[in-house]
Amino acid sequence: MITQVHRLPGLVLSDMEFSVPLDYAAPAAERITAFARAVVAPGKEEANLPSVMFTGEMVYPWIFEEYEQLRPLREAANILAEYHDWPRLYDVAALQANRVPCAAAVYYNDMYVSRIYSEETTATIRGLKVWVTSEYEHNGLRADGEHILGRLLDMVRGKI
């Protein structure tokens, strides 16, 4: 299901979410919601084109069988996957009461993190200065960490 469409010069990006089985050998078993982004040229939105799905930073149960190096971690991964009593990720009241100068980069075209979710989160943090950029993608810190951190520090210091 398409949740949002972004139009950029020469590109149409469609954010989607859909349910997929954790194990394709057992499609009726446990399922997860997958998030994807389709990228096509304008006018090709309805074309029946092949898809390439990036799984990003996902970890699936079969990975611990397929990759010998990960087998020693299988038991620990299963314990973490089966644990459901995690505390809240964010203390919204604490974020809303923030008094610490801070800044964040939001990558407009991040293929793994929806910009909308990032902007919703940043709107929660009192005093947060946000840099929304299409200059970088998910790997911004690795690609140009010195520039990105320098800009964020300049934002916190009031230079930008």
C-alpha positions as CSV (number, residue, x, y, z in Angstrom):
1,M,0.0,0.0,0.0
2,I,1.4,3.4,-1.0
3,T,1.5,5.7,2.0
4,Q,3.0,8.8,0.5
5,V,4.4,10.1,-2.9
6,H,7.3,12.5,-3.3
7,R,8.0,14.2,-6.6
8,L,11.5,15.5,-7.3
9,P,13.0,16.7,-10.5
10,G,13.3,13.6,-12.7
11,L,12.0,11.2,-10.0
12,V,8.9,10.0,-8.3
13,L,9.3,8.3,-5.0
14,S,6.5,6.2,-3.5
15,D,6.7,5.2,0.2
16,M,5.0,1.9,0.8
17,E,4.3,-0.6,3.6
18,F,3.1,-4.2,3.3
19,S,3.0,-7.4,5.3
20,V,5.5,-10.1,4.5
21,P,6.2,-13.5,6.2
22,L,9.3,-13.8,8.4
23,D,9.9,-17.2,6.8
24,Y,8.7,-17.5,3.1
25,A,8.7,-21.3,3.6
26,A,5.9,-20.8,6.2
27,P,3.9,-17.8,4.8
28,A,1.0,-18.3,7.2
29,A,3.3,-18.0,10.2
30,E,4.6,-14.8,11.8
31,R,4.5,-11.7,9.6
32,I,6.1,-8.3,9.8
33,T,5.4,-4.9,8.2
34,A,8.0,-4.0,5.7
35,F,8.6,-0.4,4.5
36,A,9.9,0.3,1.0
37,R,10.3,3.1,-1.4
38,A,9.8,2.8,-5.1
39,V,11.8,5.1,-7.3
40,V,10.7,5.7,-11.0
41,A,10.9,8.3,-13.7
42,P,7.9,10.6,-14.0
43,G,5.2,8.9,-16.1
44,K,6.4,5.4,-15.1
45,E,4.4,5.2,-11.9
46,E,1.9,2.7,-13.3
47,A,4.4,0.7,-15.3
48,N,4.9,-3.0,-14.3
49,L,8.6,-2.7,-13.6
50,P,10.8,-5.2,-11.6
51,S,11.4,-4.3,-8.0
52,V,14.6,-4.3,-5.9
53,M,14.0,-4.5,-2.2
54,F,16.6,-3.2,0.2
55,T,16.4,-4.7,3.7
56,G,18.7,-2.2,5.2
57,E,19.5,-2.9,8.8
58,M,17.0,-5.8,9.2
59,V,18.0,-9.0,10.8
60,Y,16.0,-12.2,10.0
61,P,16.0,-15.5,11.9
62,W,17.5,-17.4,8.8
63,I,20.6,-15.1,8.8
64,F,21.9,-17.1,11.8
65,E,21.8,-20.3,9.8
66,E,23.0,-18.9,6.5
67,Y,26.1,-17.0,7.9
68,E,28.4,-19.2,9.8
69,Q,30.0,-16.2,11.6
70,L,26.6,-15.3,13.1
71,R,25.7,-18.7,14.4
72,P,27.3,-18.2,17.9
73,L,24.9,-15.1,18.2
74,R,21.7,-17.0,17.4
75,E,20.7,-17.7,20.9
76,A,21.2,-14.2,22.1
77,A,19.4,-12.8,19.0
78,N,16.4,-15.1,19.8
79,I,16.3,-13.9,23.4
80,L,16.2,-10.3,22.2
81,A,13.6,-11.0,19.5
82,E,11.3,-12.8,21.9
83,Y,11.5,-10.2,24.7
84,H,8.5,-7.9,24.5
85,D,8.7,-5.9,27.8
86,W,11.0,-3.1,26.5
87,P,10.6,0.3,28.1
88,R,9.4,3.2,25.9
89,L,12.1,4.3,23.5
90,Y,11.5,8.0,24.2
91,D,10.3,9.8,27.3
92,V,8.2,12.3,25.5
93,A,7.8,14.5,28.5
94,A,11.6,14.7,29.0
95,L,12.0,15.5,25.3
96,Q,9.4,18.2,25.5
97,A,11.1,19.7,28.6
98,N,14.6,19.6,27.0
99,R,16.9,22.5,28.0
100,V,20.1,21.1,26.4
101,P,21.1,22.8,23.1
102,C,20.9,20.2,20.3
103,A,20.7,19.8,16.6
104,A,19.9,16.9,14.2
105,A,20.2,16.1,10.5
106,V,17.2,14.6,8.8
107,Y,18.0,13.1,5.4
108,Y,15.2,13.9,3.0
109,N,15.7,10.8,0.8
110,D,16.8,8.4,3.5
111,M,15.8,4.9,2.1
112,Y,15.7,3.4,5.6
113,V,14.1,6.1,7.8
114,S,11.0,7.9,6.7
115,R,11.6,11.6,6.7
116,I,8.0,12.0,8.1
117,Y,8.8,9.9,11.1
118,S,12.0,11.8,11.7
119,E,10.3,15.1,11.5
120,E,7.5,13.9,13.9
121,T,10.3,12.9,16.4
122,T,12.2,16.2,16.0
123,A,9.1,18.2,16.6
124,T,8.8,16.6,20.0
125,I,12.2,17.8,21.2
126,R,12.1,21.3,22.7
127,G,14.7,23.7,21.2
128,L,16.0,21.1,18.7
129,K,17.5,22.8,15.6
130,V,16.8,20.6,12.5
131,W,18.7,20.5,9.3
132,V,16.6,18.7,6.6
133,T,18.9,17.9,3.7
134,S,18.9,16.1,0.4
135,E,22.7,16.4,0.1
136,Y,23.1,13.1,1.9
137,E,21.3,9.8,2.5
138,H,21.3,7.3,5.3
139,N,25.1,7.1,5.4
140,G,25.7,10.9,5.8
141,L,28.0,10.6,8.8
142,R,30.2,8.0,7.0
143,A,30.1,9.9,3.7
144,D,31.0,13.3,5.1
145,G,31.0,13.2,8.9
146,E,33.3,16.2,9.4
147,H,31.0,18.5,7.4
148,I,27.8,17.2,8.9
149,L,29.0,17.3,12.5
150,G,30.6,20.7,11.9
151,R,27.3,22.1,10.6
152,L,25.3,20.6,13.5
153,L,27.8,22.1,16.0
154,D,27.5,25.5,14.2
155,M,23.7,25.3,14.5
156,V,23.9,24.6,18.3
157,R,26.4,27.4,18.7
158,G,24.1,29.8,16.8
159,K,26.4,30.4,13.9
160,I,23.8,29.0,11.5
